[in-house]
Amino acid sequence: MNAGVQPTGFNLRDGKLVVAHILTAFVALLLGGVAGLLQSLVRSGSIKLPAAVGYYELLTAHGVLMAIVFTTFFIVGFLYSGISHTLGGKLLPVVLRMGWAGFGLMGAGTALGTVMILSGKASVLYTFYAPLKASPYFYIALALLVIGSWISGWGIFYQYTYWKRTHRGKISPLFAFMAVVTFLMWQIATLGVAAEVLIQLIPWSFGWVETINVMLSRTLFWYFGHPLVYFWLMPAYMCWYVIIPKIIGGKIYSDALARLSFILLLLFSIPVGFHHQLMEPGISPFWKYLQVVLTFMVVIPSLMTAFSLFATFELNGRARGGKGLFGWLRKLPWGDVRFFAPFMGMLIFIPAGAGGIVNASNQMNAVVHNTLWVTGHFHLTVATSVALTFFGITYWLLPLVTGRVLTPRMNKLGIVQTIIWCIGMFFMSGAMHLVGLFGAPRRTAYTTYEDNPEALSWLPYEVAMAIGGTILFIGVLLIVYNVFALLKAPKGESEYPLGEAMEQAEATPAYLERWGIWIGLSVALIVIAYTLPLADMIMHGGPGSPTYVTW
Ligand code: HAS
């Protein structure tokens, strides 16, 4: 055995990089969870914050720490683990250095951003819409985070290209392929936010220019903002496609279908940002219509994923003797948290995705836009389907990369944690969806609008949100406890649960790895969907908006 390599075959040196990312992610989850608890109690009128702490400050901290920091660190850690394991058994020295450099820059960005938010200089929420203006250092912090993630992504490309060069004519492992697509998509998508931050927000926040073109900045944000949600989802899909079949003792339904669904996500997840701007003036209905059509195209890979997962579960259950229409369901390993947590994520993704289709439909968007319904939608998608999947991954990943084993007690705690999360989310997201339909706005602190009867009728739902939020906070505490317990678990051998495709599956076509075609098509779709509207916004940008600092 090589020095530095554990009996599991996972390289200890690489393991440290993975652990650093995963731990940072969970520290962010804890801090973001505290902010979340407080804001749900404030919003229901249950508590008042001390004068020194602003509601929007907490809301910004919650959004940034949960949606951007927790997810990005977790994703980089998880993907590096899989790259190390599937592309040669260890990271190339240069890739390891890139991983640490990315980690350092993302860490610096996170620290600076958190200080700016908590010192009250950046209460601009996680979407940082202009003309609300934060300290320039908040935008610099965001730039550091993005550049750090680029360097980490380039490390993944480097390891992949090296593997392809040394394995001529071979199809890459599915995990590695998916990691490359995820970071390709991220690379293309973050160009929008990089342009917004570097060209617009930083010069404006330093006072070098006085006004800002709000329409342009929001459009550049959503050019990035929608693929951002797929950047969260794709690693969860990687677990569902590649890891879950192994954990349930089955096989991947089709390697080719899994790759095709990722290619479709690359093509269609970017040119759809206008579905977040359907209610905004200044974009012609034609371009909104076009991007809504593309939005419905991006639903297809998720439907393919659902089909593939059902097939995996049913075929595996039947092979184990499951009889009748649903007898195969009983054969699934319900007592294994590595399966149970992601499975609950999948199950909840069915209503969560349906909610997305509601949002994308122009007329229905007019009902739900800017209401708590949307907040309910993203707590089901990212905060449940994605988060529960990431929790499920943590239960095998941390023991694996530290040379330990998951004990039955931790497994049981994990099951309890998953159930607590689902109950909390049922109350919180359920109430958000309902009260959103009654018109309750998102992004507001507690107010009864001078005892307006309509606003008073929202209160019981806001209390339900607070109850859900409190239960979820217990869930946050428990997962963070579990993470630290996993780091002290007994030493032993764990495996990287990587599924294999079914023998009967068709061979994977090599053209799925012709990156030139897919990048070219992706760019072409973006050019078609964005060039004219962006040109229009730049040429007819008007005098620009003055600055607002409302807190
Ligand atoms: Fe969304 C707003 C449309 C998916 C996140 N979304 C948001 C925001 C966030 C977000 C954060 O069109 C708020 C942004 C803000 O701050 O303003 N969303 C969609 C559509 C989809 C979608 C069409 N969203 C997501 C995902 C997210 C996410 C995924 C995070 C991870 N969303 C919108 C729109 C808005 C929006 C508008 C703007 C609203 C507004 O007006 O502001 C689709 O991708 C959804 C497709 C999904 C499916 C479900 C497939 C189901 C699967 C599970 C299978 C289950 C199994 C279990 C196998 C069609 C894959 C087996 C079960 C057994 C019983 C065996």
Boltz pocket constraint, residues with backbone or C-beta under 6 A from the ligand:
constraints:
  - pocket:
      binder: B
      contacts: [[A, 127], [A, 229], [A, 230], [A, 232], [A, 233], [A, 275], [A, 276], [A, 295], [A, 298], [A, 299], [A, 302], [A, 303], [A, 305], [A, 306], [A, 309], [A, 310], [A, 313], [A, 343], [A, 345], [A, 346], [A, 347], [A, 349], [A, 350], [A, 352], [A, 353], [A, 354], [A, 355], [A, 356], [A, 357], [A, 359], [A, 360], [A, 361], [A, 365], [A, 368], [A, 369], [A, 370], [A, 374], [A, 377], [A, 378], [A, 381], [A, 382], [A, 386]]
      max_distance: 6.0
